[in-house]
Amino acid sequence: MSRIRGIAIWAVAVVVLAVFAGSPAQAACEPEKVSTKYPGLAGKTLKVGLDPTLPPVMYRDPKDPSKIVGQDPDMIDAAMKCLGVKYELVGLDFGTLIPTLQANQIQLVWSNIYYTPERAKAADFVAYATTGTAGIVRKGNPKKITSLADTCGVRAAPILGTVEEVAFKEQSGKCVAAGKPPIEVSTYPNAPATTRALENDRADISMYDLVLVDQVVKSNPDKVERAFAFRTNIRIGVAVKKGNEELATAVRDAVKALQDNGTQRTLLQKNGMDPSLAIPAEILR
C-alpha cells in the first residue's frame, strides 16, 4: 500500500469515527430494566390525569365511553410499555389537573398541557411537542372577529386554567388602556362547554389549541367555525410534581426513545396530526 493511500484511508477513518463520536446515542426502550434504571417506579401503578374532551388528542371512545383514546392515550400507553410500568388513566376537567397532581392524587398530567413559567412553579415538565392557537366562533362569525385584537367588548369563553384565559384577560387590559370596552371573560371547564356557550349565544368566542379547534369545527361544521389561527411555538409537555426527579427523568427517557424509534411520528400520523409538531424531549423547570 502506498504511503499516500494509507494516509487517505487513515483520514477517512478519523472522519467516520468523529461523526459517530459526535452523534448522540439513540434512546432505547428497556422495560425489563425498570427495577435497576428507575427502582422507585418498579411494581407501581402510575395514575395519569387527562381531560378526555379534546379530540383527536384525547376523548372517550364513542363505542365504549369507559375507554379514553387519541394521541395522548396512545403516547401514554407506548411510554409506559417502554418503561415497563403499569398505569391508570384518570379523566378530569382541565382546570383541576395541576391541583390534583399537587395533591398527590395523580402522578402525571399528560393532557396536551402547555408549559408556562407560571405552571413551572407548581410542576416540572417534560416537553415533547409544540402547537398553535386558534379562535373559534359561531358559524358566520357574527362579530367579525379575525384576530385577538378584535375581541374588545365581546364575550370570551376560555377553558379554565389555560394560557388562553390569561391571553383574554391581558387583551382586555389592552382594550381598556386604548379606551375600548373590556372583554367579558367567563371560564368553562372544558372545550365542549365552550362550544355549547357559543351555540347558545352565551359567548362570542373561545380560543384554544389549533388542532383541537379544527377538530371541533370538523365535527360541527354547521354550528361553529375557525375565526383565526397563529403558530405560537408554545411547548406542550407532561407535568410531574416538583421534586420527583426519577419520574421526570423516566418520562423524558421514554419519550426520547419513542421519538428515536419513530413511534411518536407514527402516532401523530395515525391520529391525523402534523408530525412536525414534535420537538426533542427535554425537562423544563
Secondary structure, 3 states (H helix, E strand, C coil): CCHHHHHHHHHHHHHHHHHHHHCCCCCCCCHHHHHHHCCCCCCCEEEEEECCEECCCEEEECCEEEEEECHHHHHHHHHHHHHCCEEEEEECCHHHHHHHHHCCCCCEEEEEEECCCCHHHCEEEEEEEEEEEEEEEECCCCCCCCCHHHHCCCEECCECCCHHHHHHHHHHHHHHHCCCCCCEECCECCHHHHHHHHHCCCCCEEEEEHHHHHHHHHHCCCCEEEEEEEEEEEEEEEEEECCCHHHHHHHHHHHHHHHHCCHHHHHHHHCCCCHHHEEEEEEEC
